[in-house]
Amino acid sequence: MIAGALWEFPPAVCGQHSNQLSIMRSKRWSVESYKEFQKLAQERGNGVHMAPTNFYFGIKVVDDWLEHTKMRELKKLSENEEIQGFRRMTEEDLKKVRPPSASRTDTSDTHIGKEYPPIQEMFARNKRFAPELLKDVNLDDVDVIAGLRPYRVENVCVEKEYGFNIVHNYGHGGSGFSLSYGCAREAIGLLESMEGPSFRVVDLRPAAVHQHPDTYAELQTPDFTTAQLDGQEVSVEQPVYH
């Protein structure tokens, strides 16, 4: 009831509307997620529902290159039955749109304060997790703030860490719902691609070996080969590690 999300194609990706790399990847991720949400919506009790959403613009959509491109792609996705229900509003549809009411809406089913049970439970769990750190801290001593959505300016990070068996999947900001399943599948694919030999980029010889030869004399130095990385010759430790 409090935390909800809407699927969007392609999501703004933390406001990076003009970042074409970000938008290109998010298109694929968001469509993958849509298909999963569509399946979930056919089951009861999981909180996922298919509902219409109307988008309005301050200028004619044909005069906005980015939004017009987005509209054409949505139309194609609908024709290919990858998404459902897309259509452009007609003049008759617009006449049926009601202006917003001047009366205030009661916001008391959405207010989150310190008396809200989930907030109290979250605080209690934190105290159990770090009792020494929070032993003198009460809920009245802290502020309740919601809506923090970490993101990266460049793009959502779904990639492998070069030279290590690590996959990153973070920085979705407010687009996490739309990108969720798509990003997760790509992360799984990156993990599966790590099966087999892996390499670690290192220096030819640690400086400490040369500066303190007596200390490191008995250490076994691994064999190295060289490889080109971004136009530079680097050394690669050959043994496979996991």
C-alpha positions as protocol buffer text, in pm:
chain_id: "A"
residue {
  index: 1
  type: MET
  ca { x: 0 y: 0 z: 0 }
}
residue {
  index: 2
  type: ILE
  ca { x: 286 y: 235 z: 78 }
}
residue {
  index: 3
  type: ALA
  ca { x: 562 y: 117 z: -154 }
}
residue {
  index: 4
  type: GLY
  ca { x: 445 y: 75 z: -512 }
}
residue {
  index: 5
  type: ALA
  ca { x: 598 y: 88 z: -857 }
}
residue {
  index: 6
  type: LEU
  ca { x: 498 y: 135 z: -1220 }
}
residue {
  index: 7
  type: TRP
  ca { x: 655 y: -31 z: -1521 }
}
residue {
  index: 8
  type: GLU
  ca { x: 781 y: 209 z: -1787 }
}
residue {
  index: 9
  type: PHE
  ca { x: 948 y: 168 z: -2127 }
}
residue {
  index: 10
  type: PRO
  ca { x: 1219 y: 268 z: -2140 }
}
residue {
  index: 11
  type: PRO
  ca { x: 1252 y: 403 z: -1788 }
}
residue {
  index: 12
  type: ALA
  ca { x: 1425 y: 734 z: -1735 }
}
residue {
  index: 13
  type: VAL
  ca { x: 1724 y: 551 z: -1583 }
}
residue {
  index: 14
  type: CYS
  ca { x: 1775 y: 804 z: -1309 }
}
residue {
  index: 15
  type: GLY
  ca { x: 1696 y: 1097 z: -1533 }
}
residue {
  index: 16
  type: GLN
  ca { x: 1940 y: 1006 z: -1811 }
}
residue {
  index: 17
  type: HIS
  ca { x: 1687 y: 1065 z: -2091 }
}
residue {
  index: 18
  type: SER
  ca { x: 1953 y: 1170 z: -2341 }
}
residue {
  index: 19
  type: ASN
  ca { x: 2208 y: 896 z: -2261 }
}
residue {
  index: 20
  type: GLN
  ca { x: 2155 y: 665 z: -2558 }
}
residue {
  index: 21
  type: LEU
  ca { x: 2369 y: 383 z: -2416 }
}
residue {
  index: 22
  type: SER
  ca { x: 2167 y: 387 z: -2097 }
}
residue {
  index: 23
  type: ILE
  ca { x: 1836 y: 393 z: -2285 }
}
residue {
  index: 24
  type: MET
  ca { x: 1940 y: 119 z: -2528 }
}
residue {
  index: 25
  type: ARG
  ca { x: 2020 y: -125 z: -2250 }
}
residue {
  index: 26
  type: SER
  ca { x: 1715 y: -29 z: -2045 }
}
residue {
  index: 27
  type: LYS
  ca { x: 1483 y: -104 z: -2338 }
}
residue {
  index: 28
  type: ARG
  ca { x: 1590 y: -467 z: -2340 }
}
residue {
  index: 29
  type: TRP
  ca { x: 1579 y: -498 z: -1963 }
}
residue {
  index: 30
  type: SER
  ca { x: 1236 y: -339 z: -1930 }
}
residue {
  index: 31
  type: VAL
  ca { x: 1075 y: -563 z: -2193 }
}
residue {
  index: 32
  type: GLU
  ca { x: 1217 y: -872 z: -2023 }
}
residue {
  index: 33
  type: SER
  ca { x: 1073 y: -751 z: -1693 }
}
residue {
  index: 34
  type: TYR
  ca { x: 734 y: -675 z: -1851 }
}
residue {
  index: 35
  type: LYS
  ca { x: 695 y: -1034 z: -1967 }
}
residue {
  index: 36
  type: GLU
  ca { x: 757 y: -1161 z: -1615 }
}
residue {
  index: 37
  type: PHE
  ca { x: 516 y: -913 z: -1457 }
}
residue {
  index: 38
  type: GLN
  ca { x: 257 y: -1014 z: -1715 }
}
residue {
  index: 39
  type: LYS
  ca { x: 284 y: -1374 z: -1595 }
}
residue {
  index: 40
  type: LEU
  ca { x: 265 y: -1269 z: -1230 }
}
residue {
  index: 41
  type: ALA
  ca { x: -44 y: -1058 z: -1297 }
}
residue {
  index: 42
  type: GLN
  ca { x: -230 y: -1375 z: -1398 }
}
residue {
  index: 43
  type: GLU
  ca { x: -179 y: -1518 z: -1050 }
}
residue {
  index: 44
  type: ARG
  ca { x: -367 y: -1398 z: -744 }
}
residue {
  index: 45
  type: GLY
  ca { x: -214 y: -1269 z: -425 }
}
residue {
  index: 46
  type: ASN
  ca { x: 126 y: -1144 z: -543 }
}
residue {
  index: 47
  type: GLY
  ca { x: 37 y: -775 z: -570 }
}
residue {
  index: 48
  type: VAL
  ca { x: 105 y: -740 z: -945 }
}
residue {
  index: 49
  type: HIS
  ca { x: -176 y: -596 z: -1159 }
}
residue {
  index: 50
  type: MET
  ca { x: -202 y: -484 z: -1521 }
}
residue {
  index: 51
  type: ALA
  ca { x: -361 y: -138 z: -1539 }
}
residue {
  index: 52
  type: PRO
  ca { x: -379 y: 135 z: -1807 }
}
residue {
  index: 53
  type: THR
  ca { x: -159 y: 443 z: -1777 }
}
residue {
  index: 54
  type: ASN
  ca { x: -205 y: 768 z: -1969 }
}
residue {
  index: 55
  type: PHE
  ca { x: 93 y: 986 z: -2060 }
}
residue {
  index: 56
  type: TYR
  ca { x: 49 y: 1357 z: -2134 }
}
residue {
  index: 57
  type: PHE
  ca { x: 301 y: 1603 z: -2280 }
}
residue {
  index: 58
  type: GLY
  ca { x: 337 y: 1978 z: -2273 }
}
residue {
  index: 59
  type: ILE
  ca { x: 390 y: 1987 z: -2651 }
}
residue {
  index: 60
  type: LYS
  ca { x: 274 y: 1765 z: -2935 }
}
residue {
  index: 61
  type: VAL
  ca { x: 451 y: 1433 z: -2908 }
}
residue {
  index: 62
  type: VAL
  ca { x: 546 y: 1448 z: -3279 }
}
residue {
  index: 63
  type: ASP
  ca { x: 747 y: 1762 z: -3199 }
}
residue {
  index: 64
  type: ASP
  ca { x: 950 y: 1585 z: -2929 }
}
residue {
  index: 65
  type: TRP
  ca { x: 1202 y: 1358 z: -3101 }
}
residue {
  index: 66
  type: LEU
  ca { x: 1279 y: 1139 z: -2799 }
}
residue {
  index: 67
  type: GLU
  ca { x: 920 y: 1089 z: -2690 }
}
residue {
  index: 68
  type: HIS
  ca { x: 800 y: 1035 z: -3046 }
}
residue {
  index: 69
  type: THR
  ca { x: 1067 y: 770 z: -3097 }
}
residue {
  index: 70
  type: LYS
  ca { x: 960 y: 605 z: -2774 }
}
residue {
  index: 71
  type: MET
  ca { x: 595 y: 607 z: -2888 }
}
residue {
  index: 72
  type: ARG
  ca { x: 681 y: 444 z: -3222 }
}
residue {
  index: 73
  type: GLU
  ca { x: 882 y: 172 z: -3049 }
}
residue {
  index: 74
  type: LEU
  ca { x: 597 y: 104 z: -2807 }
}
residue {
  index: 75
  type: LYS
  ca { x: 359 y: 75 z: -3100 }
}
residue {
  index: 76
  type: LYS
  ca { x: 590 y: -178 z: -3266 }
}
residue {
  index: 77
  type: LEU
  ca { x: 623 y: -378 z: -2944 }
}
residue {
  index: 78
  type: SER
  ca { x: 245 y: -386 z: -2920 }
}
residue {
  index: 79
  type: GLU
  ca { x: 210 y: -501 z: -3282 }
}
residue {
  index: 80
  type: ASN
  ca { x: 461 y: -778 z: -3211 }
}
residue {
  index: 81
  type: GLU
  ca { x: 259 y: -872 z: -2899 }
}
residue {
  index: 82
  type: GLU
  ca { x: 553 y: -816 z: -2667 }
}
residue {
  index: 83
  type: ILE
  ca { x: 342 y: -569 z: -2468 }
}
residue {
  index: 84
  type: GLN
  ca { x: -34 y: -520 z: -2452 }
}
residue {
  index: 85
  type: GLY
  ca { x: -280 y: -235 z: -2472 }
}
residue {
  index: 86
  type: PHE
  ca { x: -77 y: 42 z: -2637 }
}
residue {
  index: 87
  type: ARG
  ca { x: -281 y: 298 z: -2831 }
}
residue {
  index: 88
  type: ARG
  ca { x: -268 y: 667 z: -2898 }
}
residue {
  index: 89
  type: MET
  ca { x: -544 y: 877 z: -2740 }
}
residue {
  index: 90
  type: THR
  ca { x: -796 y: 1037 z: -2974 }
}
residue {
  index: 91
  type: GLU
  ca { x: -965 y: 1376 z: -2947 }
}
residue {
  index: 92
  type: GLU
  ca { x: -1271 y: 1197 z: -2808 }
}
residue {
  index: 93
  type: ASP
  ca { x: -1058 y: 1033 z: -2539 }
}
residue {
  index: 94
  type: LEU
  ca { x: -920 y: 1370 z: -2435 }
}
residue {
  index: 95
  type: LYS
  ca { x: -1271 y: 1511 z: -2392 }
}
residue {
  index: 96
  type: LYS
  ca { x: -1342 y: 1240 z: -2136 }
}
residue {
  index: 97
  type: VAL
  ca { x: -1041 y: 1327 z: -1920 }
}
residue {
  index: 98
  type: ARG
  ca { x: -1155 y: 1495 z: -1600 }
}
residue {
  index: 99
  type: PRO
  ca { x: -955 y: 1787 z: -1459 }
}
residue {
  index: 100
  type: PRO
  ca { x: -801 y: 1728 z: -1114 }
}
residue {
  index: 101
  type: SER
  ca { x: -1032 y: 1804 z: -823 }
}
residue {
  index: 102
  type: ALA
  ca { x: -965 y: 2117 z: -621 }
}
residue {
  index: 103
  type: SER
  ca { x: -1040 y: 1936 z: -295 }
}
residue {
  index: 104
  type: ARG
  ca { x: -754 y: 1798 z: -94 }
}
residue {
  index: 105
  type: THR
  ca { x: -703 y: 1427 z: -74 }
}
residue {
  index: 106
  type: ASP
  ca { x: -685 y: 1260 z: 263 }
}
residue {
  index: 107
  type: THR
  ca { x: -325 y: 1137 z: 299 }
}
residue {
  index: 108
  type: SER
  ca { x: -358 y: 998 z: 653 }
}
residue {
  index: 109
  type: ASP
  ca { x: -361 y: 517 z: 444 }
}
residue {
  index: 110
  type: THR
  ca { x: -6 y: 679 z: 327 }
}
residue {
  index: 111
  type: HIS
  ca { x: 154 y: 876 z: 623 }
}
residue {
  index: 112
  type: ILE
  ca { x: 463 y: 708 z: 763 }
}
residue {
  index: 113
  type: GLY
  ca { x: 569 y: 818 z: 1108 }
}
residue {
  index: 114
  type: LYS
  ca { x: 752 y: 673 z: 1405 }
}
residue {
  index: 115
  type: GLU
  ca { x: 427 y: 516 z: 1527 }
}
residue {
  index: 116
  type: TYR
  ca { x: 404 y: 311 z: 1205 }
}
residue {
  index: 117
  type: PRO
  ca { x: 452 y: -58 z: 1312 }
}
residue {
  index: 118
  type: PRO
  ca { x: 694 y: -155 z: 1030 }
}
residue {
  index: 119
  type: ILE
  ca { x: 915 y: 144 z: 1126 }
}
residue {
  index: 120
  type: GLN
  ca { x: 919 y: 30 z: 1488 }
}
residue {
  index: 121
  type: GLU
  ca { x: 1003 y: -325 z: 1385 }
}
residue {
  index: 122
  type: MET
  ca { x: 1284 y: -207 z: 1156 }
}
residue {
  index: 123
  type: PHE
  ca { x: 1434 y: -7 z: 1441 }
}
residue {
  index: 124
  type: ALA
  ca { x: 1404 y: -302 z: 1679 }
}
residue {
  index: 125
  type: ARG
  ca { x: 1583 y: -529 z: 1431 }
}
residue {
  index: 126
  type: ASN
  ca { x: 1865 y: -277 z: 1401 }
}
residue {
  index: 127
  type: LYS
  ca { x: 1904 y: -266 z: 1779 }
}
residue {
  index: 128
  type: ARG
  ca { x: 1920 y: -646 z: 1791 }
}
residue {
  index: 129
  type: PHE
  ca { x: 2177 y: -647 z: 1511 }
}
residue {
  index: 130
  type: ALA
  ca { x: 2404 y: -382 z: 1666 }
}
residue {
  index: 131
  type: PRO
  ca { x: 2316 y: -359 z: 2037 }
}
residue {
  index: 132
  type: GLU
  ca { x: 2640 y: -194 z: 2146 }
}
residue {
  index: 133
  type: LEU
  ca { x: 2621 y: 72 z: 1878 }
}
residue {
  index: 134
  type: LEU
  ca { x: 2255 y: 158 z: 1943 }
}
residue {
  index: 135
  type: LYS
  ca { x: 2217 y: 82 z: 2314 }
}
residue {
  index: 136
  type: ASP
  ca { x: 2170 y: 451 z: 2403 }
}
residue {
  index: 137
  type: VAL
  ca { x: 1965 y: 540 z: 2093 }
}
residue {
  index: 138
  type: ASN
  ca { x: 1584 y: 555 z: 2098 }
}
residue {
  index: 139
  type: LEU
  ca { x: 1343 y: 589 z: 1808 }
}
residue {
  index: 140
  type: ASP
  ca { x: 1263 y: 943 z: 1924 }
}
residue {
  index: 141
  type: ASP
  ca { x: 1627 y: 1035 z: 1862 }
}
residue {
  index: 142
  type: VAL
  ca { x: 1624 y: 957 z: 1490 }
}
residue {
  index: 143
  type: ASP
  ca { x: 1452 y: 1098 z: 1181 }
}
residue {
  index: 144
  type: VAL
  ca { x: 1233 y: 883 z: 956 }
}
residue {
  index: 145
  type: ILE
  ca { x: 1321 y: 943 z: 591 }
}
residue {
  index: 146
  type: ALA
  ca { x: 1193 y: 734 z: 297 }
}
residue {
  index: 147
  type: GLY
  ca { x: 1263 y: 732 z: -75 }
}
residue {
  index: 148
  type: LEU
  ca { x: 1642 y: 698 z: -103 }
}
residue {
  index: 149
  type: ARG
  ca { x: 1722 y: 542 z: -442 }
}
residue {
  index: 150
  type: PRO
  ca { x: 2097 y: 523 z: -517 }
}
residue {
  index: 151
  type: TYR
  ca { x: 2193 y: 560 z: -882 }
}
residue {
  index: 152
  type: ARG
  ca { x: 2490 y: 619 z: -1112 }
}
residue {
  index: 153
  type: VAL
  ca { x: 2508 y: 915 z: -1349 }
}
residue {
  index: 154
  type: GLU
  ca { x: 2671 y: 711 z: -1627 }
}
residue {
  index: 155
  type: ASN
  ca { x: 2438 y: 413 z: -1640 }
}
residue {
  index: 156
  type: VAL
  ca { x: 2302 y: 123 z: -1439 }
}
residue {
  index: 157
  type: CYS
  ca { x: 2601 y: -100 z: -1364 }
}
residue {
  index: 158
  type: VAL
  ca { x: 2546 y: -458 z: -1484 }
}
residue {
  index: 159
  type: GLU
  ca { x: 2891 y: -585 z: -1576 }
}
residue {
  index: 160
  type: LYS
  ca { x: 3179 y: -811 z: -1483 }
}
residue {
  index: 161
  type: GLU
  ca { x: 3479 y: -691 z: -1288 }
}
residue {
  index: 162
  type: TYR
  ca { x: 3770 y: -749 z: -1524 }
}
residue {
  index: 163
  type: GLY
  ca { x: 4005 y: -1011 z: -1387 }
}
residue {
  index: 164
  type: PHE
  ca { x: 3785 y: -1119 z: -1097 }
}
residue {
  index: 165
  type: ASN
  ca { x: 3485 y: -1349 z: -1056 }
}
residue {
  index: 166
  type: ILE
  ca { x: 3260 y: -1059 z: -955 }
}
residue {
  index: 167
  type: VAL
  ca { x: 2941 y: -934 z: -1121 }
}
residue {
  index: 168
  type: HIS
  ca { x: 2800 y: -590 z: -1043 }
}
residue {
  index: 169
  type: ASN
  ca { x: 2425 y: -515 z: -1058 }
}
residue {
  index: 170
  type: TYR
  ca { x: 2346 y: -182 z: -892 }
}
residue {
  index: 171
  type: GLY
  ca { x: 2258 y: 184 z: -944 }
}
residue {
  index: 172
  type: HIS
  ca { x: 1900 y: 143 z: -1071 }
}
residue {
  index: 173
  type: GLY
  ca { x: 1764 y: 445 z: -886 }
}
residue {
  index: 174
  type: GLY
  ca { x: 1390 y: 484 z: -940 }
}
residue {
  index: 175
  type: SER
  ca { x: 1393 y: 237 z: -1230 }
}
residue {
  index: 176
  type: GLY
  ca { x: 1450 y: -77 z: -1026 }
}
residue {
  index: 177
  type: PHE
  ca { x: 1101 y: -218 z: -1080 }
}
residue {
  index: 178
  type: SER
  ca { x: 1106 y: -172 z: -1457 }
}
residue {
  index: 179
  type: LEU
  ca { x: 1456 y: -316 z: -1494 }
}
residue {
  index: 180
  type: SER
  ca { x: 1444 y: -584 z: -1225 }
}
residue {
  index: 181
  type: TYR
  ca { x: 1404 y: -913 z: -1413 }
}
residue {
  index: 182
  type: GLY
  ca { x: 1596 y: -794 z: -1718 }
}
residue {
  index: 183
  type: CYS
  ca { x: 1901 y: -691 z: -1516 }
}
residue {
  index: 184
  type: ALA
  ca { x: 1884 y: -1006 z: -1304 }
}
residue {
  index: 185
  type: ARG
  ca { x: 1888 y: -1228 z: -1613 }
}
residue {
  index: 186
  type: GLU
  ca { x: 2186 y: -1046 z: -1759 }
}
residue {
  index: 187
  type: ALA
  ca { x: 2371 y: -1075 z: -1427 }
}
residue {
  index: 188
  type: ILE
  ca { x: 2302 y: -1450 z: -1423 }
}
residue {
  index: 189
  type: GLY
  ca { x: 2434 y: -1476 z: -1779 }
}
residue {
  index: 190
  type: LEU
  ca { x: 2752 y: -1298 z: -1677 }
}
residue {
  index: 191
  type: LEU
  ca { x: 2794 y: -1536 z: -1384 }
}
residue {
  index: 192
  type: GLU
  ca { x: 2746 y: -1841 z: -1604 }
}
residue {
  index: 193
  type: SER
  ca { x: 3005 y: -1711 z: -1848 }
}
residue {
  index: 194
  type: MET
  ca { x: 3264 y: -1724 z: -1569 }
}
residue {
  index: 195
  type: GLU
  ca { x: 3263 y: -2101 z: -1561 }
}
residue {
  index: 196
  type: GLY
  ca { x: 3602 y: -2217 z: -1683 }
}
residue {
  index: 197
  type: PRO
  ca { x: 3946 y: -2052 z: -1684 }
}
residue {
  index: 198
  type: SER
  ca { x: 3979 y: -1703 z: -1541 }
}
residue {
  index: 199
  type: PHE
  ca { x: 4273 y: -1466 z: -1525 }
}
residue {
  index: 200
  type: ARG
  ca { x: 4395 y: -1194 z: -1294 }
}
residue {
  index: 201
  type: VAL
  ca { x: 4587 y: -891 z: -1417 }
}
residue {
  index: 202
  type: VAL
  ca { x: 4886 y: -819 z: -1193 }
}
residue {
  index: 203
  type: ASP
  ca { x: 5225 y: -648 z: -1204 }
}
residue {
  index: 204
  type: LEU
  ca { x: 5516 y: -846 z: -1348 }
}
residue {
  index: 205
  type: ARG
  ca { x: 5682 y: -858 z: -1008 }
}
residue {
  index: 206
  type: PRO
  ca { x: 5560 y: -694 z: -686 }
}
residue {
  index: 207
  type: ALA
  ca { x: 5784 y: -403 z: -592 }
}
residue {
  index: 208
  type: ALA
  ca { x: 5833 y: -556 z: -248 }
}
residue {
  index: 209
  type: VAL
  ca { x: 6012 y: -856 z: -403 }
}
residue {
  index: 210
  type: HIS
  ca { x: 6281 y: -625 z: -540 }
}
residue {
  index: 211
  type: GLN
  ca { x: 6300 y: -397 z: -239 }
}
residue {
  index: 212
  type: HIS
  ca { x: 6316 y: -678 z: 19 }
}
residue {
  index: 213
  type: PRO
  ca { x: 6468 y: -979 z: -160 }
}
residue {
  index: 214
  type: ASP
  ca { x: 6570 y: -1158 z: 161 }
}
residue {
  index: 215
  type: THR
  ca { x: 6220 y: -1148 z: 305 }
}
residue {
  index: 216
  type: TYR
  ca { x: 6058 y: -1278 z: -12 }
}
residue {
  index: 217
  type: ALA
  ca { x: 6336 y: -1512 z: -127 }
}
residue {
  index: 218
  type: GLU
  ca { x: 6146 y: -1828 z: -38 }
}
residue {
  index: 219
  type: LEU
  ca { x: 5817 y: -1721 z: -196 }
}
residue {
  index: 220
  type: GLN
  ca { x: 5717 y: -1895 z: -513 }
}
residue {
  index: 221
  type: THR
  ca { x: 5671 y: -1648 z: -795 }
}
residue {
  index: 222
  type: PRO
  ca { x: 5395 y: -1750 z: -1039 }
}
residue {
  index: 223
  type: ASP
  ca { x: 5454 y: -1773 z: -1409 }
}
residue {
  index: 224
  type: PHE
  ca { x: 5338 y: -1477 z: -1612 }
}
residue {
  index: 225
  type: THR
  ca { x: 5238 y: -1415 z: -1967 }
}
residue {
  index: 226
  type: THR
  ca { x: 5169 y: -1080 z: -2129 }
}
residue {
  index: 227
  type: ALA
  ca { x: 4851 y: -962 z: -2297 }
}
residue {
  index: 228
  type: GLN
  ca { x: 4720 y: -649 z: -2462 }
}
residue {
  index: 229
  type: LEU
  ca { x: 4459 y: -459 z: -2260 }
}
residue {
  index: 230
  type: ASP
  ca { x: 4328 y: -127 z: -2391 }
}
residue {
  index: 231
  type: GLY
  ca { x: 4641 y: -87 z: -2604 }
}
residue {
  index: 232
  type: GLN
  ca { x: 4882 y: -149 z: -2315 }
}
residue {
  index: 233
  type: GLU
  ca { x: 5088 y: -457 z: -2244 }
}
residue {
  index: 234
  type: VAL
  ca { x: 5007 y: -603 z: -1905 }
}
residue {
  index: 235
  type: SER
  ca { x: 5107 y: -920 z: -1725 }
}
residue {
  index: 236
  type: VAL
  ca { x: 4857 y: -1194 z: -1658 }
}
residue {
  index: 237
  type: GLU
  ca { x: 4894 y: -1451 z: -1382 }
}
residue {
  index: 238
  type: GLN
  ca { x: 4827 y: -1778 z: -1555 }
}
residue {
  index: 239
  type: PRO
  ca { x: 4697 y: -2014 z: -1281 }
}
residue {
  index: 240
  type: VAL
  ca { x: 4319 y: -2047 z: -1268 }
}
residue {
  index: 241
  type: TYR
  ca { x: 4161 y: -1921 z: -948 }
}
residue {
  index: 242
  type: HIS
  ca { x: 3803 y: -1906 z: -820 }
}
